[in-house]
Amino acid sequence: MSDSSDQPFLPYAGTSGHSGSMTSRERAVTEDETGITSQRQTLTLNALRDAGTHGLTYKDLCLKFGWHHGQASGVLSVLHKEGQIARLATSRNRCRVYVASGFVNGRKVEAHKANQPKVDEPPTPVAPTGMTAVLLPTWMLKALTNPDETMSDTKTQTVWTTIIEAAQIALREQS
């Protein structure tokens, strides 16, 4: 898929994604390694191409292939995140509609919303004993105190960049 038809898109820490539990992670890794993920992505891309401008919802995929919600929405999310398909800003039967690339036809689309920090979360003061406190968003504090192996490289880089910038500001204010 990503390089050849046998290689699926695996944008979530080298997997197609999971809920965070060990069982869910094991299922994702097994499906990724055995070709189930690649097959599901290929079936979805072909179905979306066949659907043309009408597109499909996750419910349509569930009915067509007998998948449960997580399988259908998961494959749509991965393909959307990877730019292989587009999510229209319209709904059908209270579900977002996805189309294959090339079938947008000028309609409004929604960008993939990766796990972004919530803007309205208040910062949390953090400082080792005897040092100036640095304010960190709650999500960042959680990421530092409870490392999650599924945290993306981009998010990890954002965490450390923010910490370094905050420390530099605190040092300038002290001098």
C-alpha positions in Angstrom: 0.0 0.0 0.0 2.5 2.7 1.1 5.4 1.4 -1.1 3.7 -1.6 -2.7 0.4 -3.3 -2.5 1.7 -5.5 0.3 2.7 -2.8 2.7 0.0 -1.0 4.6 0.0 2.5 5.9 1.0 2.4 9.6 1.0 6.0 10.8 0.5 5.4 14.5 3.9 4.5 16.0 4.4 1.8 13.3 0.9 0.4 13.6 -2.5 1.0 12.0 -3.7 2.2 15.4 -5.2 0.9 18.6 -7.1 2.1 21.6 -4.1 1.9 24.0 -4.9 -1.3 25.8 -2.5 -4.2 25.4 -5.2 -6.4 23.8 -6.0 -3.7 21.3 -2.3 -3.2 20.5 -1.7 -6.9 20.1 -4.6 -7.1 17.7 -3.3 -4.2 15.6 0.2 -5.6 15.4 -1.1 -9.1 14.4 -3.4 -7.6 11.7 -0.6 -5.4 10.4 1.9 -8.3 10.3 -0.5 -10.9 8.7 -1.7 -8.7 5.9 -5.2 -8.1 7.2 -4.6 -4.3 7.5 -3.2 -4.1 4.0 -6.2 -6.1 2.7 -8.7 -3.9 4.6 -7.0 -0.7 3.3 -7.0 -2.0 -0.3 -10.7 -3.1 -0.1 -11.6 0.4 1.3 -9.7 2.3 -1.4 -11.3 0.2 -4.1 -14.8 0.6 -2.6 -14.3 4.4 -2.4 -13.2 4.5 -6.0 -16.2 2.4 -7.1 -18.5 4.7 -5.1 -17.2 7.8 -7.0 -18.5 11.2 -5.9 -21.2 9.6 -3.7 -18.5 8.3 -1.4 -19.0 6.0 1.6 -19.5 6.3 5.4 -18.1 4.0 8.0 -21.6 2.4 8.2 -21.5 1.7 4.5 -18.2 -0.1 4.9 -19.6 -2.1 7.8 -22.6 -3.3 5.7 -20.5 -3.9 2.6 -17.7 -6.0 4.3 -19.2 -7.1 7.6 -16.8 -5.1 9.7 -17.5 -3.6 13.1 -17.3 0.1 13.8 -13.7 0.1 14.9 -12.5 -1.7 11.8 -14.3 0.6 9.4 -13.6 3.9 11.2 -10.0 2.8 11.8 -9.2 2.2 8.2 -10.9 5.4 7.1 -8.9 7.4 9.7 -5.6 5.9 8.6 -6.3 6.5 4.9 -7.5 10.0 5.6 -4.5 10.8 7.8 -2.2 9.5 5.0 -3.9 11.7 2.4 -5.2 8.8 0.4 -8.9 9.8 0.8 -10.8 12.9 1.7 -13.5 13.4 4.4 -16.2 15.7 3.1 -17.7 18.3 5.4 -21.1 16.9 4.8 -22.9 14.0 6.6 -25.1 11.3 5.4 -27.3 9.5 8.0 -25.3 11.3 10.8 -22.0 10.0 9.5 -19.2 11.8 7.7 -18.8 10.9 4.0 -15.4 9.8 2.6 -14.4 9.9 -1.0 -11.3 8.7 -2.9 -8.8 11.3 -3.9 -10.0 12.8 -7.2 -13.7 12.6 -6.3 -13.9 15.7 -4.1 -15.1 17.9 -7.0 -14.6 21.2 -5.3 -16.6 20.3 -2.2 -15.5 21.4 1.3 -13.3 18.8 3.0 -12.1 18.4 6.6 -8.5 17.9 7.4 -7.5 14.9 9.6 -7.4 15.9 13.2 -4.5 14.0 14.7 -4.4 13.9 18.5 -3.9 17.6 19.1 -3.7 19.1 22.6 -6.8 20.9 23.8 -6.3 24.6 23.6 -8.5 25.3 26.6 -6.5 23.1 29.1 -4.9 25.3 31.7 -1.1 25.0 32.1 0.3 23.1 35.1 3.3 24.4 37.1 6.2 22.0 37.0 9.6 22.5 38.7 12.1 20.4 40.5 12.8 21.5 44.1 14.6 24.9 44.3 14.0 25.8 40.6 11.7 28.2 38.9 8.4 26.6 37.9 7.6 26.2 34.2 4.0 26.0 33.1 3.2 23.0 30.9 -0.2 22.0 29.4 -1.8 19.1 31.2 -1.4 16.8 28.2 2.3 17.5 28.1 2.7 16.8 31.8 0.9 13.5 31.4 3.1 12.6 28.5 6.2 13.2 30.6 5.0 11.5 33.7 3.4 8.5 32.0 5.3 7.8 28.8 3.2 6.1 26.2 5.1 4.0 23.6 2.3 5.0 21.1 3.1 8.7 21.3 4.1 9.9 17.9 7.6 11.3 17.2 6.0 14.6 16.2 4.2 14.9 19.6 7.4 13.8 21.5 9.3 16.5 19.6 6.6 19.1 20.4 6.8 18.2 24.1 10.6 18.5 24.3 10.7 21.7 22.2 8.1 23.3 24.4 10.0 22.3 27.6 13.3 23.7 26.2 11.7 27.0 25.1 10.0 27.3 28.5 13.3 26.7 30.3 15.1 29.2 28.2 12.4 31.8 28.9 12.6 31.1 32.7 16.4 31.4 32.6 16.2 34.8 30.8 13.7 36.0 33.4 16.0 35.0 36.3 19.0 36.9 35.0 
